[in-house]
Amino acid sequence: MLKVKVNLPTGQAGNQKEHVIELENASGGIIDGKAFAWDVIEVKNGSFHVIKDNRSYSVEVIKADATEKSFLVSVNGNKYQLNVKDKYDELLKSLGFDDLNAKKVNEIKAPMPGLVLDVRVSEGDTVKKGDPILVLEAMKMENIIKSPTDGTVKKINVKKGLAVEKNQVLINFG
């Protein structure tokens, strides 16, 4: 089950709609309690030709953010912003854990023991959520540690070449 919030193009009534979608297989499912069937062919990477209810649609994924589960798509030239929630998002919401990412993050800790290969920020830098902060090597793999939130780097507690332990504070935010 997916809940999809659709921001309609500017000028359309009710500028936002939410639909409940259950995909049963690649050729159909249920939207808002009504069965549907469609034929979808990927024309090229990110572009699709869809036939639904004897109508043809040209669909292109313009931008996709899998972490935020948001997508900007063009359907026959009209752009739509989609925000998707699955059953796990709904479970987290029902348990009161849906706003954990909105909370202030004061520090970034090492997710695993490893070796700091690179520090990509300096004290005083302003970072956005998802910006690369540092590179940590663990089990012969390079892991890019990204900022979990927008903020300013207050203090860097590690340097290139330093071995760190799991949960060691790497960077403090101000």
N, C-alpha and C positions, 0 to 999 in steps of 0.2 A: 504494500500500500504506500502510495506517495501522495503528499499534499503539495500541490503546485500553486504558488501565488503568482499571478500574471499581472504585470503592470501594462495596461493597454496603451496604445499610442496616444499622444496628446490630442485632446479634442474629442475622444470617445467617451460616452457616458459611463459613469461608474468606474473610472480610471483604474480600478484594481478588482480582480476576481480571484477567488480561490477554488480550485477543483480537487476532488479526490479521485485518484487514478489507480486502478489495479490492472497491471499488465499480466495477462494470462499466458501469452506467448508472443512471438515476434509479429503475429498478424492480427492481434487484437486484445481486447480486455473490456474493462468497464470504466466509464467516466461519469462521475456524479450519479451512480446507480443505473446508468444506461449502457447496454452492451454496444461495442463499436468494433468495426473491422477496418483494417487499413493495409495498404501495400506500400512498403518503404524500400527504396533503393538508394544506396549511397552512390552518388554520381562521381564525387571526388571527396577527398578528405575534408569532412566538415560540411559538405553540401549534400542535400538529399532531395529526392523527388518522392512526394507522398501522394497517394490517391486514397481519399476517404469520402464516403457517401457520394461516389461518382464525381468528385471534384478533384482537380489537380492542384497541388501546392508545391512551390519551390521553397525549401527550407535551408537556411544556412546558419551554422553556429558561428557567430561573430566573435564572441568572447566567452570563455568558460573558466570558472574558478571552482575547482572540485572541492577545495577546503571549505569554502563558504557555501557550496552547493548552489551557486548562482550562475545564470547563463543569460547572455544577450543573443537573441536569435532574430533572424529576419524571415518572415513568412510572406511570400509574394511581395516583397519590398517594404512591408511594415515591420518595424522593430518592436520587439517585446522583451521585457526583462522578466526572467523566470527565477523564482526562489523556491527550492525544492526541500521538503522535509520527508524523511522516511520514518518507518515505525520506531527506529531507535531514537531519532530526534524527538518524536512524540513521547516516548518513554522517559527520556531525560527531562523533558518539560514537565511531565506529570510528577516526577520525583523532585522537581525544583532545581535541577542541575542545568537548566537550559542557558543560564546567563553566566556560566563560569568564565567564559572568555572575556566577558565585559568587565570583570574585576581587575583592579589595578595589580600589575605585576611589578614587584620591586627588585627581583633578582632572577637571573638565569642560572640554573644548576646543570651540572654535567649529567646527561641521561644515562651515561655508562662510563666505566673507566677507560681512559685512553690518553693519547698524546695530542697536544695542541699543535696543529700544523700551521695555522695562520689565524691572526686576529684581524678582522676586516673593519673594525671601528676604532675610534679614539675617544678618550674621555671628552665629554661635552658634545659629542655628535648627536644629532636628532635622527631617530630611526622610525620607520613605519613598520607596521605589522607585516611579517613575511620577509623583511630585509635580511640578507645574510649577515650574521654577527661574527661567527668564527668557524673554523674547520677543525674537526676533531677526528683523529684516526683511532679506530677501534676495530680489533680483529681484522687488520689489514684492509679495512674499508674506510674511505673518507666520508665523513658525515658533516654536512653543512648545517650548523645550528642557526636557526632563524629566529628573529624577534617575535615573541608571542603577542606583542602589543605595540602601539605607538608610544614613544617616550624619548627621553634623553639619557645617554650613557653617563652615569655618575662616576663609576669607578670600575676599572678593569683589574681583576684579581689574578689574571694569568698572563703568560707571555708565550710566544712561539717557542716550541721545544720542551715545554713543561708537561710532565705527566700529571694527570688529574684522576681523582677517584670519583665514583658514582656519587651524585648529590652534592659534590663540592660546588660552592658558589663561584661562578665564572665571571659574571658581570652584574653590577648593581645599577638599577635605574633610579633616576631622581624625580 
